[in-house]
Amino acid sequence: MTDLPFQYEAVGRDGLTMKGQVAAPDEAAAVRRLSADGLTVLKIAPAAVKAQGSDRDLKPAERVLVLRQLALMIEAGVSLLEAMETVAQGIQANKGKAQFQAAIAALRRGDSFGAAMEGHVRGFPDYVYAMARVGEASGKIADVLRQAAEQMAYEDRLRRDFTNAMTYPAFLLFAGFGAVGFIFTQVVPRFGAMIGENRENVPAVSRWVLAAGEFANANLPIVGLALAALVVLGVVIATNPQVRARAYGVAHGAPVIGPVIQAREITAWARLSAFALNSGVPILSAMALSRAAVPIGSFRRGLDMLDSDLRAGVTLDASLASHTRLEAMDLSLLRAGQKSGAVGAMFGFIADNYEDRLRDRMKRLTSLLEPLAIAFISLIVGFVALSLVLALSSVYEGAV
C-alpha cells in the first residue's frame, strides 16, 4: 500500500513537545512508527499535500502512455487496482490524476473496470471504454489495453500528420486574407479617388468592390470588431455538441473528407470486432461492444440493427448488406468466415484493409489542401483585380 503523509504532535523521551511529519500507509501505522521511535503521540492527522503538476487534463500522448503502463504492469502480474494506483501516482496533470483516483474509488466499491473508466476517466476515445469491457469479458485486459494504446497512438500520428500538412495551407490562407485586407483598405480606396464620384458608367461589380473598400478604409475599428466577433461566434458554434454532431454528419457525406471518416469508423469497428471474437466473446456481445466504438451517424444506425437481426436468425453478412454500405468484398469475407468459423480473422483482414485505405485517403486529402488554398485566395484577388480593371476601363472609355 502506498505511504501517505501524516502531520503529528508528540512528546519525546526528554519530555519536550515536537511537531513533524511521518509517512505511513494509514494512521495506525503512523502511530506505531512514532512509538517505535520513543515518541508519545498527542495529535495526528493526514497532512495537506500540495498539488504538484499543472491544473490540466491528460494530453493524448499521456493517455497512450497510461494505457501502455497499465498493460505492462497487469501483464507482469500486478493487480488491476494496484496498477491503477501506481499509474495515478505518476500523473502530473491534476485533473487527469483526480479522474483516475475517482476510478480507483469506483473499483474499490465493486464497479467493473470499463464502468469505472467510462464513468470517471473521460476524454479517451469511445472505443477504449468498449475495449475495456472486451478485456473484462475475455480476461485479457492487458492485451486489450495494449491494442487500445496502439490504436490511439496511430490516430494521434494521423492527427499530427494532418496538422503538419495543414500548416502551410493555413499560412497561405492567413497571408492571402492579409493581402486581400490590404488591397481593400489601401489600394481600392485609391482607385476610388482616381475614378471620382461619378460612377454611372462603372460596372455594378466594380461599384460594389469600390464601395466595400472605401467603407473598410473609413471604418477600420468597426470592421476589426466585426471580424473578431465572427471569430468568437465561430468558436462558440464549433464547441457546441449539437453543432459538432451535425457538422460530423455533413462531413460524413462530403466528397473528400467523407471517405476518410468512413474508413476510420470501419477500421475501429472491425478491429474491435476481431479482437472480441478472437478472445472468445459471443458474437452478439462482440457486436454490441464494437458498436460502441462507432460515433453516432449513418454507419452506427446501420449497426444498431445488427442485434435484432442476429437474434431473428439473419446472418451477419446479410444484416450488414441491408443496413450498411460495406463493400461486396467485405461481405463475402464475412460470409466465408461464418462458414469456416473464422469470423474474427476476417474482421481483422477488413480492419487492415481499411487502415491502409485510411492512410492513403489522408495523404490524398492533405495533398489537395495546398492547391485549394492557393486557388481560393487567387480567385478572391483575381476578382478584386478584375473589378478594378473594369472600373478603370469604363472611365477611360467614357473619357474617350
Stockholm file with secondary structure:
# STOCKHOLM 1.0

chainA/1-400         MTDLPFQYEAVGRDGLTMKGQVAAPDEAAAVRRLSADGLTVLKIAPAAVKAQGSDRDLKPAERVLVLRQLALMIEAGVSLLEAMETVAQGIQANKGKAQFQAAIAALRRGDSFGAAMEGHVRGFPDYVYAMARVGEASGKIADVLRQAAEQMAYEDRLRRDFTNAMTYPAFLLFAGFGAVGFIFTQVVPRFGAMIGENRENVPAVSRWVLAAGEFANANLPIVGLALAALVVLGVVIATNPQVRARAYGVAHGAPVIGPVIQAREITAWARLSAFALNSGVPILSAMALSRAAVPIGSFRRGLDMLDSDLRAGVTLDASLASHTRLEAMDLSLLRAGQKSGAVGAMFGFIADNYEDRLRDRMKRLTSLLEPLAIAFISLIVGFVALSLVLALSSVYEGAV
#=GR chainA/1-400 SS CCCEEEEEEEECTTSCEEEEEEEESSHHHHHHHHHHTTCEEEEEEECCCCCCSCSCCCCHHHHHHHHHHHHHHHHTTCCHHHHHHHHHHHCCCHHHHHHHHHHHHHHHTTCCHHHHHHHHCTTSCHHHHHHHHHHHHHTCHHHHHHHHHHHHHHHHHHHHHHHHHHHHHHHHHHHHHHHHHHIIIIIHHHHHHHHCSCCTTSCHHHHHHHHHHHHHHHTHHHHHHHHHHHHHHHHHHHTCHHHHHHHHHHHHTSTTHHHHHHHHHHHHHHHHHHHHHHTTCCHHHHHHHHHTTSCSSHHHHHHHTHHHHHHTTCCHHHHHHHHSCCCHHHHHHHHHHHHHTCHHHHHHHHHHHHHHHHHHHHHHHHHHHHHHHHHHHHHHHHHHHHHHHHHHHHHHHHHC
#=GC SS_cons         CCCEEEEEEEECTTSCEEEEEEEESSHHHHHHHHHHTTCEEEEEEECCCCCCSCSCCCCHHHHHHHHHHHHHHHHTTCCHHHHHHHHHHHCCCHHHHHHHHHHHHHHHTTCCHHHHHHHHCTTSCHHHHHHHHHHHHHTCHHHHHHHHHHHHHHHHHHHHHHHHHHHHHHHHHHHHHHHHHHIIIIIHHHHHHHHCSCCTTSCHHHHHHHHHHHHHHHTHHHHHHHHHHHHHHHHHHHTCHHHHHHHHHHHHTSTTHHHHHHHHHHHHHHHHHHHHHHTTCCHHHHHHHHHTTSCSSHHHHHHHTHHHHHHTTCCHHHHHHHHSCCCHHHHHHHHHHHHHTCHHHHHHHHHHHHHHHHHHHHHHHHHHHHHHHHHHHHHHHHHHHHHHHHHHHHHHHHHC
//
